[in-house]
Amino acid sequence: MNRTARRALLVTSATLASLALTAPVSLAAPKPSPSPAASGAPSAPPKGSPPASPTGGPSVTPPPGMSTVGGTRLGQAGTQVAIAGGAPVLPKDLTARSWIVADAESGDVLASHNAHWRLPPASTMKMLFADTVLPRFPKNTVHKVDPKDLAGMGEGSSLVGIKEGETYTVHDLWLGVFLRSGNDAVHVLSAMNGGVAATVEEMNEHAGELQALDTHVVSPDGYDAPGQVSSAYDLTLFARSGLQKADFREYCSTVSAKFPGETTKNKKGKISRGSFEIQNTNRLLSGDYDITQYPGIAGVKNGNTTNAGATFTGVAERNGKVLLVTVMNPSKTDHNEVYKEAAALLDWGFQADGKVTPVGELVRPQGVHGSAQPGANPSSAVEGGQAGGAGNVSHRPVAGAVAGGGSGGMWTALAVTGGLLALLAGGAFLVNRRWPLPDLVRRRR
């Protein structure tokens, strides 16, 4: 009851705050493998969930009365953009049901389309899972997989290849989550975190803290489940939040890595354990036969399920500008279409920099106030050692951003009071308007 009341207060306060942001009327490789996720117990659809279509997916039109968190225009249906003189027009071949382009540092939303439409997220929900669970365990923590750790995964789940009875480091498991969208890795990490149900509860609570109020988590890895929804706006908040953590930046920007294989014994009784290579399924990061690696790409996460279609959130840097883009469920069925539309929106965002008036903003987490010097680095509250097992990360990321060996803590909130730096209770994000992403992009030679 307390959590429900708290969430209601968050919705009310965020909505009231957003009313101040008035604006003019809006202007009008293989296919990504399904990345469903570990199934938790299905729950009833939350209030405001998208109505179902006859085929079982979401409605083809956005509902009335969408959230206005971040600005009133973001709650309006259709495309929202305010082009000034000399700004390029938006790409004409966009077919996604929902999308958003935002400045990752300032939080300004440059343009959006049905930003708060609550839709199935697929494996992009793993960004919230990582942002919630990643700080809990040092990366060199070792875990032996129990059979019950892998129980309950949805049919057709994407897997990295975890085996019962084998040991893996937390570093291994996170590589499996980010590179292969492995629901088996999500299940094992959830088991370490107290189980799927406890993890789902923590994810919903963390979504509330981030003011991601369109989101309702049922399964921690995004597997299609009744009532499981998010929005392009919320997914962008998750990415922005996760990117404050050095480990998150490392994993989401790694192109390929070695993953531990199965322990074997030869005829002479010698025991050995090999490894195999895994590659990131984010095609803007790894490339494919019909799409090239996007210049300056630094992650973040892709997904694909029956109900969600293809979903993708990406971050890229060009000439010192860092942009976030989220694209949900293009109706065009061309190969790698979600990445092509995301790339087109990123291109537009970089060209439109300084030539458009923001139509909204990415809000800061609930309770975060104050300011800090631009360019300050978020500190790391949990320092993990170097991981074993899958430590041989090959093809270093286009945007490595490894600013240290450990995970950033839940938050690292710095406030300037009387000329002194003070840590706020509960720790949080770096408290400033810009939220810089230090060392996000490392140029490829």
Secondary structure, 3 states (H helix, E strand, C coil): CHHHHHHHHHHHHHHHHHCCCCCCCCCCCCCCCCCCCECCCCCCCCCCCCCECCCCCECCCCCCCCCCCCCHHHHCCCEECCECCCCCCCCCCCCEEEEEEEECCCCEEEEEECCCCCECCHHHHHHHHHHHHHHHCCCCCEEECCHHHHCCECCCCCCCCCCCCCEEEHHHHHHHHHHHCCHHHHHHHHHHCCCHHHHHHHHHHHHHHCCCCCCECCCCCCCCCCCCEECHHHHHHHHHHHCCCHHHHHHHCCCEEEEEEEEEECCCCCEEEEEEEEECCCHHHHCECCECCCCCEEEEEEEEECCCEEEEEEEEEECCEEEEEEEEEECCCCCCHHHHHHHHHHHHHHHHCCCECCCEECCCCCCCCCCCCCCCCCCCCECCCCCCCCCCCCCCCCCCCCCCCCECCCCCCEEEECCEEEECCCCCCCCCCCCCCCCCCCCCC
